[in-house]
């Protein structure tokens, strides 16, 4: 899964008022950083 796909998935889940475990969020942010993508 690409970083962009992961970002879209995380935003969709957040819209459902569900918050993924902190470890998942941490891994996603690390992935964004490695690929030079802005998570916003």
N, CA and C atoms as an extended XYZ file, in Angstrom:
120
Properties=species:S:1:pos:R:3:atomname:S:1:resname:S:1:resid:I:1 pbc="F F F"
N         0.857       -1.170        0.000 N   UNK     1
C         0.000        0.000        0.000 CA  UNK     1
C         0.902        1.231        0.000 C   UNK     1
N         0.583        2.175       -0.854 N   UNK     2
C         1.386        3.395       -0.926 CA  UNK     2
C         1.068        4.306        0.262 C   UNK     2
N         1.929        5.270        0.479 N   UNK     3
C         1.705        6.231        1.563 CA  UNK     3
C         0.432        7.031        1.338 C   UNK     3
N         0.185        7.379        0.088 N   UNK     4
C        -1.045        8.133       -0.206 CA  UNK     4
C        -2.289        7.301        0.095 C   UNK     4
N        -2.256        6.041       -0.279 N   UNK     5
C        -3.392        5.159        0.007 CA  UNK     5
C        -3.601        5.027        1.503 C   UNK     5
N        -2.513        4.899        2.225 N   UNK     6
C        -2.600        4.801        3.678 CA  UNK     6
C        -3.173        6.081        4.271 C   UNK     6
N        -2.768        7.232        3.746 N   UNK     7
C        -3.291        8.513        4.230 CA  UNK     7
C        -4.791        8.612        3.986 C   UNK     7
N        -5.226        8.208        2.797 N   UNK     8
C        -6.655        8.242        2.472 CA  UNK     8
C        -7.427        7.312        3.398 C   UNK     8
N        -6.894        6.132        3.628 N   UNK     9
C        -7.544        5.176        4.524 CA  UNK     9
C        -7.641        5.730        5.944 C   UNK     9
N        -6.562        6.332        6.434 N   UNK    10
C        -6.574        6.889        7.791 CA  UNK    10
C        -7.575        8.036        7.912 C   UNK    10
N        -7.670        8.876        6.873 N   UNK    11
C        -8.642        9.971        6.901 CA  UNK    11
C       -10.070        9.438        6.878 C   UNK    11
N       -10.313        8.412        6.077 N   UNK    12
C       -11.654        7.822        6.012 CA  UNK    12
C       -12.044        7.225        7.356 C   UNK    12
N       -11.111        6.550        7.990 N   UNK    13
C       -11.382        5.946        9.299 CA  UNK    13
C       -11.610        7.040       10.340 C   UNK    13
N       -10.845        8.141       10.256 N   UNK    14
C       -11.014        9.254       11.194 CA  UNK    14
C       -12.392        9.893       11.023 C   UNK    14
N       -12.886        9.959        9.776 N   UNK    15
C       -14.218       10.509        9.530 CA  UNK    15
C       -15.300        9.679       10.207 C   UNK    15
N       -15.012        8.412       10.432 N   UNK    16
C       -15.965        7.535       11.122 CA  UNK    16
C       -15.797        7.624       12.636 C   UNK    16
N       -14.964        8.595       13.073 N   UNK    17
C       -14.672        8.831       14.491 CA  UNK    17
C       -14.029        7.623       15.152 C   UNK    17
N       -13.221        6.916       14.390 N   UNK    18
C       -12.432        5.807       14.941 CA  UNK    18
C       -10.975        6.227       14.885 C   UNK    18
N       -10.257        6.004       15.946 N   UNK    19
C        -8.854        6.391       15.990 CA  UNK    19
C        -8.000        5.133       16.049 C   UNK    19
N        -7.158        4.939       15.033 N   UNK    20
C        -6.309        3.744       15.010 CA  UNK    20
C        -5.306        3.765       16.157 C   UNK    20
N        -4.766        2.615       16.497 N   UNK    21
C        -3.766        2.558       17.556 CA  UNK    21
C        -2.596        3.499       17.259 C   UNK    21
N        -2.009        4.027       18.312 N   UNK    22
C        -0.910        4.983       18.166 CA  UNK    22
C         0.230        4.419       17.322 C   UNK    22
N         0.499        3.137       17.451 N   UNK    23
C         1.590        2.522       16.679 CA  UNK    23
C         1.320        2.627       15.176 C   UNK    23
N         0.068        2.458       14.761 N   UNK    24
C        -0.263        2.558       13.341 CA  UNK    24
C        -0.032        3.975       12.840 C   UNK    24
N        -0.493        4.946       13.634 N   UNK    25
C        -0.316        6.345       13.263 CA  UNK    25
C         1.162        6.683       13.168 C   UNK    25
N         1.919        6.190       14.111 N   UNK    26
C         3.359        6.428       14.134 CA  UNK    26
C         4.032        5.855       12.885 C   UNK    26
N         3.675        4.640       12.524 N   UNK    27
C         4.244        4.018       11.328 CA  UNK    27
C         3.852        4.779       10.061 C   UNK    27
N         2.624        5.248       10.010 N   UNK    28
C         2.173        6.007        8.842 CA  UNK    28
C         2.962        7.307        8.709 C   UNK    28
N         3.158        8.006        9.828 N   UNK    29
C         3.916        9.256        9.780 CA  UNK    29
C         5.365        9.012        9.378 C   UNK    29
N         5.945        7.929        9.861 N   UNK    30
C         7.315        7.584        9.459 CA  UNK    30
C         7.375        7.315        7.954 C   UNK    30
N         6.360        6.643        7.437 N   UNK    31
C         6.306        6.347        6.009 CA  UNK    31
C         6.196        7.637        5.194 C   UNK    31
N         5.339        8.565        5.627 N   UNK    32
C         5.212        9.851        4.946 CA  UNK    32
C         6.561       10.562        4.935 C   UNK    32
N         7.220       10.567        6.074 N   UNK    33
C         8.499       11.264        6.207 CA  UNK    33
C         9.563       10.657        5.287 C   UNK    33
N         9.632        9.336        5.261 N   UNK    34
C        10.619        8.654        4.410 CA  UNK    34
C        10.419        8.991        2.939 C   UNK    34
N         9.160        9.094        2.536 N   UNK    35
C         8.875        9.334        1.120 CA  UNK    35
C         8.755       10.823        0.794 C   UNK    35
N         8.924       11.670        1.804 N   UNK    36
C         8.875       13.111        1.573 CA  UNK    36
C         7.490       13.639        1.286 C   UNK    36
N         6.472       12.978        1.813 N   UNK    37
C         5.100       13.415        1.595 CA  UNK    37
C         4.591       14.150        2.820 C   UNK    37
N         3.769       15.139        2.585 N   UNK    38
C         3.145       15.874        3.674 CA  UNK    38
C         1.838       15.173        4.003 C   UNK    38
N         1.639       14.707        5.255 N   UNK    39
C         0.421       13.960        5.589 CA  UNK    39
C        -0.849       14.795        5.570 C   UNK    39
N        -0.741       16.119        5.460 N   UNK    40
C        -1.944       16.951        5.459 CA  UNK    40
C        -2.462       17.162        4.072 C   UNK    40
